[in-house]
Amino acid sequence: MSWLIVAGFGIVFVGLLLSIALHEIGHLVPAKLFGVRVTQYMVGFGPTMWSRRRGETEYGVKWVPLGGYIRMIGMLPPRASDEPGRLRSVSTGPWQGLIENARAVASEEIRPGDEGRVFYRKPWWQKVIIMTGGPAMNFVLAFVLFAVVMMGFGVRELTPVVSSVSKCAIPAAEAEHRDCRDSDPLTPAAKAGLRPGDHIVAIGGTPVKDWENAQRLIRERGAGVTTLGIERGGQRTDVSVDLIAQDMPSLTDPDKIDKNVGFLGVSPATVVEKKGPGYVVAQMWDLTERTAVAMVNIPKKMVGVWNAAFSGEKRDPNGPIGIVGAGRIGGEIAASDLPVENKIQIFINLLAALNLAVGMFNLIPLLPLDGGHIAGGLWEGVKRVFARVRRRPVPGHVDVAKALPLTYVMAALLVVMGGLLIYADLVNPVRLSG
């Protein structure tokens, strides 16, 4: 079984590395198309494990597999007071000195004849396309992977067809802890004689579209007699049921309880349906919205990760995880008793969700993330459009170097966050089995 855990970890790990590699290709291709000189394309950080030079670009893999990058010349523009290719080494403070040193390092990569190939000189829209290419690649990968599952394997859906009929009505608070007793009342479904295979087509005269719709209609009617339209053996018939009131977990928030809602006492059958592209798009939109909300809540969620790591609190299964945590989940999937087909689907869904999260995270408009450069390019475009409308001189390039102090602070926070996630994933990991 241990080899399965290692294999599952390896599958997720390799999948993440491939995702990182493709993310960087999303930057590399438009950069080369727009004539920016790219000196390096690397997967990972730290010392180089392997590399090979093709033309003007060195392609390689580094030892620390926690990201990747491409190195484009001229990411930082010179000061407006400097002539192209000449930088002054003056400073008025520690931060200013850091900024000017960064400019000097960036200028060292610029060779004679490269003046038109530096990143900062490119039109604002080309900068935006280059920096958006990475996250866009993650979104495309997420869509393709989700499509493989939803359109290829299919999606399990609950249907308004009775799979089983509960014999007795047990309060929701006790349902997980005991079985039926002779003193428990029969469920409305058992009293009415509903059987497995009955297809519920109407409730109280209202047509039923799907199981979720059926649940809502039953709950909304509360306690009392109502009529179920069912199909049994190809024949349509009406059955009178006397619904009872129960406290049930909310359909929208399982942590909440809906008081005194209608209760029937049946379980739905499941079917596997292969979906079309429209369904995938709708699900991607919904998942993107949820991921965006999760990104906003990252600071609060990281407090929970800290408490789980150092105070022994239970780890939030919906909280952030690192590469180690994702690998451990992959190991659990591989070692589970699920059928191989189900394992494959879960692995693909996991990699799709990780790509979606990586793409969204990189769009946060702060340097050194891609979103910071995208924001700089968009701001440059706004300034130039405004100048054109007002018939003013064309403004200079947006100087992202001025944001370097914030960039270094943000980079330090990312390192701390990554380290905390790795530690928490080791000492108190998220587990599928709870």
N, C-alpha and C positions, 0 to 999 in steps of 0.2 A: 504493500500500500504506500510505503514511503516514496517509492520511485514515481508513483502517480502524482504525489504532491509536488515533487521536484519537476516533473514534466509539466504540470499545470502552471507552476511558477514560471517555468521557462517559456511556455506559450505566451503568457501575458507579457513577460519581459521582452521577448522578441517582437511581439505585436506593438508594444510601446516604442521600441527603437525604430521599427519601420515607420510608425506614425510620425516620430520626430524627424526621420530622414525625409519623408514626403513633405512635412511642414516646411523644412528648409528648401526643398526643391520648389515649393510654392513661392519662395522669395527669389531663388536663384534664376529661374527661367525668365520672369519679367525683367529682372535686373540686367541679364545678358541681352535680352531683346531690346532694351532701351539704351544699351551701350555703356552701362556702368561696369567698371573693371572690378571683378570679384577675385580676390586673391586667395580666399580659403572657403571651403565647404566642409564643415566638420559636424560629426554626430558625437556628442559627448563633450566633456570639458577636461581640463588638466593635461597631463602629458599625453603625447600622441602614441597610440598603439600601432597604427598602420596608416600610411598615406601614400598617395601617388599623384604626381603632377600631370595634368592634361592641359596643354596650352598654358594660359596665364593663371590657372586656378589649381590649387592643391586640394585634393579630395582625400578625406581621411576619417578615422575613427579614433576617439580619445578614450582614456581609461575610466573616466567618471561618467556613467551613462544617465545623467540627470538633465539632459537637454541637448541643445545643438545650436549652431550659428553659421551664418555666412559673413565673411568680412568684405565689406565694400569700401573702396577708397573714398575719402572726402565725406564722411558722415557728418563731420563738424565743419561749419564754414569759418573762414578767418574773420577777425573783427572788421567792422565796416571801415575802420581807420587804417587797416593794413592793406598793402598792395598784395595782389594774388601771389602766393608762394612765399611771402615774407611775413613773419610773425614777430612781434616784440615780446621780450621775456620780462615785462614789467608786471607788477601786481600791486594791489592796494589792500590785500588781506589774504587770509588763508584760503578762503573759498575761491577768490579771484585767481590766486596762484595755481590752484588745482585746475581751474577752468583753462587757464592759458597753457599749462603743461599738457593737458589733454589735447588742446588744439595743436600744440607742437608735435605730439606723437602722431596725431592724425595726418599732419602735413608731410611727415617723413615718408609716407607710402606713395605720395604723389610724385610721379616722374615727369620729366619734360614731355610734352605732348598729351598728358592726361587731363589737361584743363577742362576739356569737354566731356570727360568720362567720370568726373567726380559726382557723388550722389547729391550733394547739396545744390549743384547747379542745374539739376534736372527740373523740368516743369513740375509744379505741385501735384498735378494729377498723376504723373508717372511715379512720383514718390509714394502717393497713396496706393496705387496699384501694386507696387513692389512690396510695400509693407503689409498690405491686405492679403497678399498671395498666400502667406503662411497659414493664417487662420482660415482662409477660404478653402485651402486644401484639407484642413481638418474637418470642416463642415461637409465637404464633398465626400470624404472618407466615411464620416458618420452616416450620411444619407445612403451611400452605397451599401454599407454594412447592415444598416437597418432594413434596407430594401431586400437584401439577401435573405434575411430572416422572415420578414413579413410577406414578401412575394414568393420566395422560394420554399421555405419550410411551412409558412402559414402561422396564423395567430389563433391561440386557444380563446374561444369566446363562450360565455355563458348564454344559454338559450332559454326561452320560456317553455321548455319541455321538462316535465317532472322526471328527475333522476331517482329520487327516493322520497318517501313520505315519513316525516317524523311521527313517532307513535304518541309521545306525550309532550306537553308544553312545560319546559323547564325555564325558570327565570334566567336571563342572559348572564347574570353575575355568577350563576351556579353551573351553567351549561358545560364549562370546560372541566369541571371537577367531579361530576357524577353522572350516572346513567339514569334511565327512567325508573321510577318507583310505582308500585301499584296505586299509591295515593295521588299520583300526579294526574291531572286531567288530560284527556285526549286532545290532540291538536284539532283545529277546525278542519284541516285537510283530511285527517284520519276519520273524523266524524262524517264528513261528506263523502267518503269513499273514493277519494282521488287515488290514482294508481300511477306507478312508474310508466312513462311513455305518453301520458296525457299532455297534450299541447295546449297551453293556455293562450287563447286568441283574443279574449276580451275580459275586462273586469268592470262590473257595474255598467255594462254597455259601452265602455270606452275601449276601442281596439288597442291591442298590445303590440308594440313594435319589437321590443327585445326584453331581456331579463331585467335590465336596469329600470326600464319603463314599468315593468310589472311590479317590481319592488316598490317603486314610488307610489303607484296607484294603490297597492295594498296598504301601505303605511298611511297614506292620506285618508283612507276611508275609516280608519280607526276601528273601534269595536262595533259590532252589529252585523246584521244579515246583509249579504250582497250576493250578486249572481256572477258566477264565472262561466264564460264561454270557453268550452274546451273541444278539441278534436281528439277522438278516441277511435282507433281502428278505421280511420278515414271518414268517420261520421261526426258531424257537428252536433253538440248537445249543450244544454245549460245546466249548471249544477249550483244549487243554493248552499252557501257556506256561511256559518256564523263566526265571523272574525272575532278574535279576542284582542285585548290591549296588552302590549308588552313593552318593556324598556329594552331598546335595541341599540347597538353601536350605530353611530351616524354613517350615512352612505358617503358623505364628503370628508369626514374626519373621524377615523376609527377610534380616536382617543376621547371622543365625546359620546354621550348617550342621549338618544332621542326618547323622550318620555311618552308612554302610553300610545304607541303607534300600532296600527293594525298588524296582526300576525296571522299567517296562514299555516306554516309548518311544512314546507316542501323545499327540496334542494334542486337546483337546476342542472340539466345535462350540459356537457361541454362539447363543442365541436371545434375542429381545426379548419380554418378558412384561409385560403391564399388571397391576399389583398392586392389591390392595384396601386399604381403610382400615386394617385390622389390620396389614398389612405396614408401612404408613407409620408407625403408632404404634410398632411394634417398632424400626424403624430410627431414629425420633426418640429413643427411650429410649436406644438404643446410642450415638447421636451425642451426646446430652446427657451421658452418662457420660464419654465421651472428652473432651468439651469441659471438663467439670468437672476432670478430671485435668490437662488442659492449663493451666487457670487456676491450679491449685496450683503448677505448674511454671514460671509466668511469671517469677519472679525469676531462676531458673537460665537460662531461655531468653533473658532480656534480656542476660545476660552474653555469650551467643553473638552476639546482635545487636551489642553493643558491639565485640566482637572482629572481626566481619564488617565493621563500619563503619570501624574505625580500624587494624586489623591485616591486612586483606585476606583473612581466613579465608573459606572457602566458607559461604554463607548456608544455614542450615537450612531446607529447604523446608517443614518442619512447624512452624516457629517462628512467632512473632507477626509480623504485618505491619500497616502503617498504611494510611490512606486513599490515599496515593500509591501504595503497593505494590499495593493492591487494584485501583486504576485501571490500573496497568501490566499486571497480569495480564489485566484486561479487554481491553487493547489487544492483547496477544499472542493472546488467543482470537479476537478479531475478524480479525486479520491471518493466522491460521492457514489451512491448506488443508482444514480439516474441512468437511463438509457443513453447510449453514445450520441444518438441524434439530439437529445435534449442538452447534453453537455456542449455539443458543438454550437447549438443555438445560444446558450448562455455565454459562451466564450465570445461569440461574435457580438452579442448585445453589449457585453462588458467593454469590448474594445471600441464599439460605436459610441457608447456613453462617455468613455474616457476621451475620445477624439472631440466630441461635442464640448466637453468641459475644458479641454486644452484650448480649443478655438475661442470659446467665450472668454476665458481668462486672459488670453493674449490681446483681446480687444479692449481691456481696461485702459482708459486714456492716460496712462502714466508711464514714463520711461523707467526702466529699460524695456518695458513690454512693447510689442508691436503697436498697440493702441496709442502709445505716447507719440511715436513717429507719425502715425496716421493723423492724430490730432494736430501735430505741427504742420503737416502738409495741407490739411483742410483749412487751417487758420491762414496759411500763406495764400491759398486760393481766395479766401474771403477778402483779405487785404487787397489783393490785386484786382479783384472784381470791383471793389469799392473805389479804388484809385481810378480805374478806367471810367466808371460812372461819373465820378467827380472831376474827371479830366486832370488828375494829379500825376506827378511822376511815378513810375513803377517802383513800388517799395522793394527793399532788399529781401534776401531770403530770411526766413524765420530762423533765428539763432537758437537751436536746441541746446547749444553748449551752456547757455544761461541756466538751463534746468538741471545741470549736472549735480549740484548739491542734493536736490531732491531725488535724482536718479540713484545716487550712491546710498541715500537713506532707504529708498525703495528696494534696492538690490540687497542691502543688509537685512531688511525685513523678510524678503523672499528666502534668503539663506536660513534665517532663524526659523521661519515657517516650515521650510523643507526639512530642517534638522529635527524640529519638534514632531512633525508627522512621521518621520522615519522612526524616532524613538518610541512614539506612541504605538506605531504599527508593530514594533517588536515586543513591547511589554504589555500592551493592552489592545490587541488588534480587533478590528471589526470581523465578526464571524457570521457566516451565512446561517449556521445552525443555532445562533443566539448564544 
